[in-house]
Amino acid sequence: MFMHHAAMRWDKFEESYRAMEFSNGDTCWNGPDRSLKVRLRCGLNNELNGVDEPSRCEYVAVLSTPALCIEEKLKELKQKLQDMSSNQAGHDEL
């Protein structure tokens, strides 16, 4: 499994900071350099939830972290405020 190989190079964040991409890992036998995409999601602890290999030597991991929960909660609250404002605009008070 890829965890035993040399470190990869961090490339960038994607998906509004909900994913990190790493590249230039060890070269697979008769294949590409290993790469990794880490999908971040809200969770109570920093925890690796799984690693898949959708293509040869290309890995996708899911990492839960409380650091993402704040952003999710903020988006949720903004949406609620927007919904309330929309509902208020349709109700005229005497």
TIRO-2110 file (N, C-alpha, C; in Angstrom, 1 decimal):
// TIRO-2110
0.8, -1.2, 0.0, N, 1, A
0.0, 0.0, 0.0, CA, 1, A
0.9, 1.2, 0.0, C, 1, A
0.4, 2.3, -0.5, N, 2, A
1.2, 3.5, -0.7, CA, 2, A
1.8, 4.1, 0.6, C, 2, A
1.2, 3.9, 1.7, N, 3, A
1.7, 4.5, 3.0, CA, 3, A
3.2, 4.2, 3.2, C, 3, A
3.7, 3.1, 2.6, N, 4, A
5.1, 2.7, 2.9, CA, 4, A
6.1, 3.4, 1.9, C, 4, A
5.6, 4.3, 1.1, N, 5, A
6.5, 4.9, 0.1, CA, 5, A
6.9, 6.3, 0.5, C, 5, A
7.9, 6.8, -0.3, N, 6, A
8.4, 8.1, 0.0, CA, 6, A
7.4, 9.2, -0.1, C, 6, A
7.6, 10.3, 0.6, N, 7, A
6.7, 11.4, 0.6, CA, 7, A
6.4, 12.0, -0.7, C, 7, A
5.2, 12.4, -0.9, N, 8, A
4.8, 13.1, -2.1, CA, 8, A
4.9, 14.6, -2.0, C, 8, A
4.7, 15.3, -3.1, N, 9, A
4.8, 16.7, -3.0, CA, 9, A
3.3, 17.3, -3.0, C, 9, A
3.1, 18.2, -2.1, N, 10, A
1.7, 18.8, -2.0, CA, 10, A
1.6, 19.8, -3.2, C, 10, A
0.5, 19.7, -3.9, N, 11, A
0.3, 20.5, -5.1, CA, 11, A
-0.6, 21.7, -4.8, C, 11, A
-1.8, 21.4, -4.3, N, 12, A
-2.8, 22.5, -4.1, CA, 12, A
-4.1, 22.0, -3.4, C, 12, A
-4.8, 23.0, -3.0, N, 13, A
-6.2, 22.7, -2.5, CA, 13, A
-7.1, 22.8, -3.6, C, 13, A
-8.2, 22.0, -3.6, N, 14, A
-9.3, 22.0, -4.6, CA, 14, A
-10.6, 22.0, -3.9, C, 14, A
-11.7, 22.2, -4.7, N, 15, A
-13.0, 22.1, -4.2, CA, 15, A
-13.3, 23.0, -2.9, C, 15, A
-12.9, 24.3, -3.0, N, 16, A
-13.0, 25.3, -1.9, CA, 16, A
-12.4, 24.7, -0.6, C, 16, A
-11.2, 24.3, -0.7, N, 17, A
-10.4, 23.7, 0.4, CA, 17, A
-11.0, 22.5, 1.0, C, 17, A
-11.8, 21.7, 0.3, N, 18, A
-12.3, 20.5, 0.7, CA, 18, A
-11.5, 19.3, 0.2, C, 18, A
-10.5, 19.5, -0.5, N, 19, A
-9.6, 18.5, -1.0, CA, 19, A
-8.2, 19.0, -1.2, C, 19, A
-7.2, 18.1, -0.9, N, 20, A
-5.8, 18.4, -1.1, CA, 20, A
-5.3, 17.4, -2.1, C, 20, A
-4.4, 17.9, -3.0, N, 21, A
-3.8, 17.0, -4.0, CA, 21, A
-2.3, 16.9, -3.8, C, 21, A
-1.7, 15.7, -3.9, N, 22, A
-0.3, 15.4, -3.7, CA, 22, A
0.1, 14.7, -5.0, C, 22, A
1.4, 14.9, -5.4, N, 23, A
1.9, 14.2, -6.6, CA, 23, A
3.3, 13.9, -6.5, C, 23, A
3.9, 13.4, -7.5, N, 24, A
5.3, 13.0, -7.6, CA, 24, A
5.8, 12.1, -6.5, C, 24, A
4.9, 11.1, -6.2, N, 25, A
5.3, 10.0, -5.3, CA, 25, A
6.2, 9.0, -6.1, C, 25, A
6.5, 7.9, -5.4, N, 26, A
7.3, 6.9, -6.1, CA, 26, A
6.7, 6.4, -7.4, C, 26, A
7.5, 6.1, -8.4, N, 27, A
7.0, 5.6, -9.6, CA, 27, A
6.5, 4.2, -9.5, C, 27, A
5.3, 3.9, -9.9, N, 28, A
4.8, 2.5, -9.9, CA, 28, A
5.5, 1.7, -10.9, C, 28, A
5.6, 0.4, -10.7, N, 29, A
6.3, -0.5, -11.7, CA, 29, A
5.5, -0.4, -12.9, C, 29, A
6.1, 0.0, -14.0, N, 30, A
5.5, 0.1, -15.3, CA, 30, A
4.3, 1.0, -15.3, C, 30, A
4.3, 2.1, -14.6, N, 31, A
3.2, 2.9, -14.5, CA, 31, A
3.5, 4.4, -14.1, C, 31, A
2.6, 5.2, -13.7, N, 32, A
2.8, 6.6, -13.4, CA, 32, A
3.4, 6.7, -12.0, C, 32, A
3.8, 8.0, -11.7, N, 33, A
4.1, 8.3, -10.3, CA, 33, A
2.9, 8.2, -9.5, C, 33, A
3.1, 7.8, -8.2, N, 34, A
1.9, 7.8, -7.3, CA, 34, A
1.4, 9.2, -7.0, C, 34, A
0.1, 9.3, -6.9, N, 35, A
-0.6, 10.6, -6.5, CA, 35, A
-1.7, 10.3, -5.5, C, 35, A
-2.0, 11.3, -4.8, N, 36, A
-3.0, 11.2, -3.7, CA, 36, A
-3.9, 12.4, -3.7, C, 36, A
-5.2, 12.2, -3.6, N, 37, A
-6.2, 13.2, -3.3, CA, 37, A
-6.8, 12.9, -2.0, C, 37, A
-6.8, 13.9, -1.1, N, 38, A
-7.3, 13.7, 0.3, CA, 38, A
-8.6, 14.6, 0.3, C, 38, A
-9.7, 13.9, 0.5, N, 39, A
-11.0, 14.6, 0.6, CA, 39, A
-11.2, 14.9, 2.1, C, 39, A
-11.5, 16.1, 2.4, N, 40, A
-11.7, 16.5, 3.8, CA, 40, A
-13.2, 16.6, 4.1, C, 40, A
-13.6, 16.2, 5.3, N, 41, A
-15.0, 16.3, 5.7, CA, 41, A
-15.0, 16.7, 7.2, C, 41, A
-16.1, 17.2, 7.6, N, 42, A
-16.3, 17.6, 9.0, CA, 42, A
-16.4, 16.3, 9.9, C, 42, A
-15.7, 16.3, 11.0, N, 43, A
-15.7, 15.2, 12.0, CA, 43, A
-15.2, 15.7, 13.3, C, 43, A
-15.5, 15.0, 14.3, N, 44, A
-15.2, 15.3, 15.7, CA, 44, A
-13.7, 15.2, 16.0, C, 44, A
-13.0, 14.3, 15.2, N, 45, A
-11.6, 14.1, 15.4, CA, 45, A
-10.9, 14.1, 14.1, C, 45, A
-9.5, 14.3, 14.1, N, 46, A
-8.7, 14.1, 12.9, CA, 46, A
-8.6, 12.6, 12.7, C, 46, A
-9.2, 12.1, 11.7, N, 47, A
-9.3, 10.6, 11.5, CA, 47, A
-9.3, 10.3, 10.1, C, 47, A
-8.4, 9.3, 9.7, N, 48, A
-8.4, 8.8, 8.3, CA, 48, A
-9.5, 7.8, 8.2, C, 48, A
-10.5, 8.0, 7.4, N, 49, A
-11.7, 7.2, 7.2, CA, 49, A
-11.6, 6.1, 6.2, C, 49, A
-10.6, 6.2, 5.3, N, 50, A
-10.4, 5.2, 4.3, CA, 50, A
-9.5, 5.7, 3.1, C, 50, A
-9.0, 4.7, 2.4, N, 51, A
-8.1, 5.0, 1.3, CA, 51, A
-8.5, 4.0, 0.2, C, 51, A
-8.8, 4.5, -1.0, N, 52, A
-9.1, 3.7, -2.2, CA, 52, A
-8.1, 4.0, -3.3, C, 52, A
-8.0, 3.1, -4.2, N, 53, A
-7.2, 3.2, -5.4, CA, 53, A
-8.1, 3.1, -6.7, C, 53, A
-8.7, 4.2, -7.1, N, 54, A
-9.6, 4.1, -8.2, CA, 54, A
-8.9, 3.9, -9.5, C, 54, A
-7.7, 4.3, -9.7, N, 55, A
-6.9, 4.0, -10.8, CA, 55, A
-5.5, 3.6, -10.3, C, 55, A
-4.8, 2.9, -11.2, N, 56, A
-3.5, 2.3, -10.7, CA, 56, A
-2.6, 3.5, -10.3, C, 56, A
-2.1, 3.4, -9.0, N, 57, A
-1.2, 4.3, -8.4, CA, 57, A
-1.8, 5.7, -8.2, C, 57, A
-3.1, 5.8, -8.3, N, 58, A
-3.8, 7.1, -7.9, CA, 58, A
-4.7, 6.7, -6.8, C, 58, A
-4.4, 7.4, -5.6, N, 59, A
-5.1, 7.1, -4.4, CA, 59, A
-6.1, 8.2, -4.0, C, 59, A
-7.2, 7.9, -3.3, N, 60, A
-8.1, 8.9, -2.8, CA, 60, A
-8.3, 8.5, -1.3, C, 60, A
-8.1, 9.4, -0.4, N, 61, A
-8.3, 9.2, 1.0, CA, 61, A
-9.4, 10.1, 1.5, C, 61, A
-10.1, 9.7, 2.6, N, 62, A
-11.1, 10.6, 3.2, CA, 62, A
-10.6, 10.8, 4.6, C, 62, A
-10.5, 12.1, 5.0, N, 63, A
-10.0, 12.5, 6.3, CA, 63, A
-11.0, 13.4, 7.0, C, 63, A
-11.5, 13.0, 8.1, N, 64, A
-12.4, 13.8, 8.9, CA, 64, A
-11.6, 14.7, 9.8, C, 64, A
-12.0, 15.9, 10.0, N, 65, A
-11.3, 16.9, 10.8, CA, 65, A
-12.3, 18.0, 11.3, C, 65, A
-12.2, 18.4, 12.6, N, 66, A
-13.0, 19.4, 13.1, CA, 66, A
-12.8, 20.8, 12.5, C, 66, A
-11.6, 20.9, 11.8, N, 67, A
-11.3, 22.2, 11.2, CA, 67, A
-12.3, 22.6, 10.1, C, 67, A
-12.9, 21.6, 9.5, N, 68, A
-13.8, 21.8, 8.4, CA, 68, A
-15.2, 22.1, 8.9, C, 68, A
-15.5, 21.7, 10.1, N, 69, A
-16.9, 21.9, 10.7, CA, 69, A
-17.3, 23.4, 10.8, C, 69, A
-16.4, 24.2, 11.1, N, 70, A
-16.7, 25.6, 11.3, CA, 70, A
-17.2, 26.2, 9.9, C, 70, A
-16.5, 25.9, 8.9, N, 71, A
-16.9, 26.4, 7.6, CA, 71, A
-18.3, 25.9, 7.2, C, 71, A
-18.5, 24.6, 7.4, N, 72, A
-19.8, 24.0, 7.1, CA, 72, A
-20.9, 24.7, 7.9, C, 72, A
-20.7, 24.9, 9.2, N, 73, A
-21.7, 25.5, 10.0, CA, 73, A
-22.0, 26.9, 9.6, C, 73, A
-20.9, 27.7, 9.2, N, 74, A
-21.1, 29.0, 8.7, CA, 74, A
-21.9, 29.0, 7.5, C, 74, A
-21.7, 28.1, 6.5, N, 75, A
-22.5, 28.1, 5.3, CA, 75, A
-23.9, 27.7, 5.6, C, 75, A
-24.1, 26.8, 6.6, N, 76, A
-25.5, 26.4, 7.0, CA, 76, A
-26.2, 27.6, 7.6, C, 76, A
-25.6, 28.4, 8.4, N, 77, A
-26.2, 29.6, 9.0, CA, 77, A
-26.5, 30.7, 8.0, C, 77, A
-25.6, 30.9, 7.1, N, 78, A
-25.8, 31.9, 6.0, CA, 78, A
-27.0, 31.5, 5.2, C, 78, A
-27.2, 30.2, 4.9, N, 79, A
-28.3, 29.7, 4.1, CA, 79, A
-29.6, 29.9, 4.9, C, 79, A
-29.6, 29.6, 6.2, N, 80, A
-30.8, 29.8, 7.0, CA, 80, A
-31.2, 31.3, 7.0, C, 80, A
-30.2, 32.2, 7.2, N, 81, A
-30.4, 33.6, 7.2, CA, 81, A
-31.0, 34.1, 5.9, C, 81, A
-30.5, 33.6, 4.8, N, 82, A
-31.0, 33.9, 3.5, CA, 82, A
-32.4, 33.4, 3.3, C, 82, A
-32.7, 32.2, 3.8, N, 83, A
-34.1, 31.7, 3.7, CA, 83, A
-35.0, 32.5, 4.5, C, 83, A
-34.6, 32.9, 5.7, N, 84, A
-35.5, 33.8, 6.5, CA, 84, A
-35.7, 35.1, 5.9, C, 84, A
-34.7, 35.7, 5.3, N, 85, A
-34.9, 37.0, 4.6, CA, 85, A
-35.8, 36.9, 3.4, C, 85, A
-35.8, 35.8, 2.7, N, 86, A
-36.7, 35.6, 1.6, CA, 86, A
-38.1, 35.4, 2.1, C, 86, A
-38.3, 34.7, 3.2, N, 87, A
-39.6, 34.5, 3.7, CA, 87, A
-40.2, 35.8, 4.3, C, 87, A
-39.4, 36.6, 4.9, N, 88, A
-39.8, 37.9, 5.4, CA, 88, A
-40.3, 38.8, 4.3, C, 88, A
-39.6, 38.8, 3.2, N, 89, A
-39.9, 39.7, 2.1, CA, 89, A
-41.3, 39.5, 1.6, C, 89, A
-41.8, 38.3, 1.7, N, 90, A
-43.2, 37.9, 1.2, CA, 90, A
-44.3, 38.2, 2.2, C, 90, A
-44.0, 38.6, 3.4, N, 91, A
-45.0, 38.9, 4.5, CA, 91, A
-45.0, 40.3, 4.8, C, 91, A
-46.1, 41.0, 4.6, N, 92, A
-46.3, 42.4, 5.0, CA, 92, A
-47.0, 42.5, 6.3, C, 92, A
-46.5, 43.2, 7.2, N, 93, A
-47.1, 43.4, 8.5, CA, 93, A
-47.9, 44.6, 8.5, C, 93, A
-49.0, 44.6, 9.3, N, 94, A
-49.9, 45.8, 9.5, CA, 94, A
-49.2, 46.8, 10.3, C, 94, A
END
